[in-house]
Amino acid sequence: MNSKGEDNSDWKMVFKTQNPVQADIIAGNLENNGVNVVVINKRDSSYLVFGYIELYVHEDEFDMATKLIEEAGDE
């Protein structure tokens, strides 16, 4: 939020997983294709079965990111 209390979030979650290796591979693939990625690890540090790792991209790159993820899943 900015100082006026408005939410200027232009980032969208493009992928969510509990597998850290999968998150790293997808984030790396997106970055290699020029997409800026923010990785947020919400997994519990004590019990690794709780929570997710979320990948966020800017809304302008969302369509390209989802296409790249779908293409990688088809291989």
C-alpha positions in Angstrom: 0.0 0.0 0.0 1.1 3.5 -0.6 0.9 6.4 1.8 -2.7 7.1 0.9 -3.7 3.5 1.8 -4.3 2.5 -1.8 -3.1 -0.9 -3.0 -0.9 -0.5 -6.1 -0.2 -4.1 -6.5 0.6 -4.9 -10.1 1.9 -8.4 -9.4 -0.1 -11.6 -10.0 0.5 -15.1 -8.8 1.3 -17.2 -11.8 2.3 -20.5 -10.1 2.0 -22.2 -6.7 3.7 -25.4 -5.5 5.0 -27.2 -2.5 8.1 -28.5 -4.4 11.0 -26.1 -4.0 12.9 -27.7 -7.0 9.9 -27.2 -9.3 9.6 -23.6 -8.2 13.3 -22.9 -8.9 13.1 -24.5 -12.3 10.0 -22.6 -13.3 11.3 -19.3 -11.9 14.6 -19.9 -13.8 12.8 -20.6 -17.0 10.7 -17.5 -16.7 13.8 -15.3 -16.0 15.7 -16.9 -18.9 12.8 -15.7 -21.1 13.0 -12.2 -19.8 10.1 -12.4 -17.3 10.8 -10.8 -13.9 9.8 -13.2 -11.1 9.3 -12.8 -7.4 9.4 -16.0 -5.4 7.7 -16.0 -2.0 8.2 -19.0 0.2 5.3 -19.5 2.5 6.3 -23.0 3.6 6.5 -23.7 7.3 10.1 -24.1 8.2 9.5 -26.8 10.8 6.9 -28.9 9.1 7.6 -28.8 5.4 4.2 -30.2 4.4 2.4 -27.0 5.2 2.4 -24.0 2.9 3.3 -23.2 -0.6 6.0 -21.5 -2.7 4.4 -18.8 -4.8 5.7 -17.2 -8.0 4.5 -13.7 -8.9 5.0 -11.8 -12.1 4.0 -8.3 -13.1 0.6 -8.2 -14.6 2.0 -7.0 -18.0 4.0 -10.2 -18.2 1.3 -12.6 -16.8 0.0 -13.9 -20.2 3.6 -14.6 -21.4 4.5 -16.3 -18.1 1.4 -18.6 -18.1 2.2 -19.5 -21.7 5.8 -20.4 -20.9 4.7 -22.5 -17.9 2.2 -24.3 -20.0 4.7 -25.0 -22.7 7.2 -26.3 -20.2 4.6 -28.6 -18.8 3.9 -30.1 -22.2 7.5 -31.2 -22.6 
